[in-house]
Amino acid sequence: MEKSILILGACGQIGTELTLELRSRYGNEHVIASDIREGDAQLMDSGPFELLDATNYEAIEDVVMHYEIEEVYLMAAMLSATAEKFPMRAWNLNMGSLFNVLNLGKERKIDKIFWPSSIAVFGSNAPKEKTPQNTLMEPSTVYGISKQAGENWCVYYFRKFGVDVRSVRYPGLISWKTLPGGGTTDYAVEIYRKAAEQGKYTCFLKEGTKLPMMYMDDAIRATLQLMDADGDKLTIRSSYNLGAMSFAPEEIAESIQKHIADFQITYQPDFRQEIADSWPNSIDDSSARRDWGWSPEFNLEKTTSEMLENLRK
Ligand code: AKB
């Protein structure tokens, strides 16, 4: 029998593509999408959907019991830029939803959990280049603080209650299907959309702001690879560093110019610059490579080709 899976926050940037991939692997009826709002037609039409608030324990428990859910992917979160505007709402959503799924694991109502962390767990005092898996972590954003605390809770629930929770620290994610919302790395999606639509883009980060990034196909593959991995091989129960590529806005602009010669970028940095400045330039993901065979497939050139080809269709 196929396992039944629940995705909380299925209509967001990662959730949408994750749900579709899980449905193609395990069968549409075994993968239950849920969110506080409905998603796009492909997601809504391809399998079961539940309107569900990830901060409501009883509501999640009802859905888990009803569909006999074994695995939960918790993708609901408030991202870095929005979280700076609504600190308490961000804390309550990011931590409340995590406690809900961890407690379902503790109660043995589900077997396995995926919860995403982020490069935001690092602050300005961590090494900028090839930021190690284990290093000084002094996040300076509301979002980063919630992710770092969440990582510690994951370790605690694993050690104390044997909850099989797995996690990666996503870099900025680039995709053409669903828009990101409220992140600092969102510029790397906007730039392709504006390039395809208008041939120009005003960037909210300044030139030279190098950040770790990843194409969505790699992110989904990494997520499923970690979830499929033999639990005994996992040496990290906080969250794995995950890398693919690193670049600054002008480097994406140059790679777009190979396809759209007259594409122009201008810079108008806002409050998100300070957030970006506190994050790593690049990531050392050797633990993920060693423990579960992680290896990215998309570099900047390949990402640019995929993005522009699909956005222009
Ligand atoms: C954000 O920019 O907030 C996210 C992240 C890097 O976690 N994309």
Boltz pocket constraint, residues with backbone or C-beta under 6 A from the ligand:
constraints:
  - pocket:
      binder: B
      contacts: [[A, 79], [A, 80], [A, 81], [A, 117], [A, 118], [A, 119], [A, 120], [A, 143], [A, 170], [A, 171], [A, 172], [A, 173], [A, 182], [A, 183], [A, 184], [A, 185], [A, 186]]
      max_distance: 6.0
